[in-house]
């Protein structure tokens, strides 16, 4: 039977051996989980669809939401500022939590083992 992990490395003395050690710093903004309720997400999806795809202004969207018996997440009748606020805040959140950061390598060291 072959020993898969020998206690002493099988090293050919004619080759140099090296050891590499380094530290990597990772930053991530996408580890956060949204606390949006399904209803809040539904409202944002409706608002963004009509605003971005159909070109409606926020007053037109608030009128549509009222006509279709939607209420704000706090149970009030929709107005233009409600719609604008929902849209603006969610877009800001998406932008903030989808950022990417470069990986940083520090303390890199190469040692000769011979």
N, C-alpha and C positions, 0 to 999 in steps of 0.2 A: 504494500500500500504506500502511496506517495504522501509525504507530509505536505499539506497545503500551506501551512504557516510555520516554516522552520524558525527555530529560536535564534539562529545566526543567519544573516543574509548570505546568499550565495553571490559573492562579489568577485568579479574578475579584476585582479589588481592592475590590469593594464588600462582600465577605464576609470575616470574620475566619477565620484558620486556626489550629488548635491542635495541639499535640503532647502525647500522653499517655504517660507512662512510669511503670511500677510494678514492684514485685517481689512475687512470690507464693511463700509458703512452704507446701510440701505435706509432710504426714507420712502415712505409710501403714504399717500393720502386716501387710498381706497380701502382702508381697513375699517372704516366707519360704516355703520349700517343705518340706513334711513329709518326714522321713526314715523314716516308718513303712513297714514291709514289707507286702506284700499279706496275709501271715498275721496280722500285728498288727492290720491294719485289719479283717480278717475276725473276729478275736476281739472287737474293740471293737464291731463291728456286732451280733454275737450278744449280747454283754453288754447293750448299750444297748436292743436289741429286747426282751429278756426283762425287763429292769429297768423300762424306761419304758412299754412297751406292755402287757406281761403282768402287771406288778406283782410280779415275783419279787424275793426278797431275794438278797443276794450268795452266801449259803450254798447256796440252791437252784440258782443259776446255776453255781456251782463244781461241785456234784454232777452237774449235767447235762453239763458239759464233760468231767468224768472219765468218766462213763458212755459218752460219745460219742468217747472216745479222743483228746481234745484235750490238748495239753501247753502249758505256759507257753512264751513265746518262748525261754527258756533251757533248755527240755526237761524241766522238773519237772512233777510232778502238781499240778493246780490245787487251791488252798485258797481259802477265803473272802477272806483278805487280798489274794491275788493278783488276784482279780476286782475287788475294791474299788479297788485301786491302779491297775489298767489304766483303769477307768472314770473315776476321779477325775482322773487326770493328763491324759487325753485331753480331758475336758470343760474343764479349766483351760486347756489349749492352744488349744482351739477358741475359748474366750472371749477369750483374750489376742490371738490373731491375727485376730479378726474385729472388733476395735475400729475405730471411725471417728474421725477427728480433723477439726476445722474447718480450712478453708484460711485462711491469714492473709495479708492484703495489706499490704505495708509500702512505704515510700518512694514514695508516689504523688505525682506531680508533673504539673501541666498548664502548658504554656508557650504563649504566644502567638507565632505565627510571623510576624506582621506587624511 
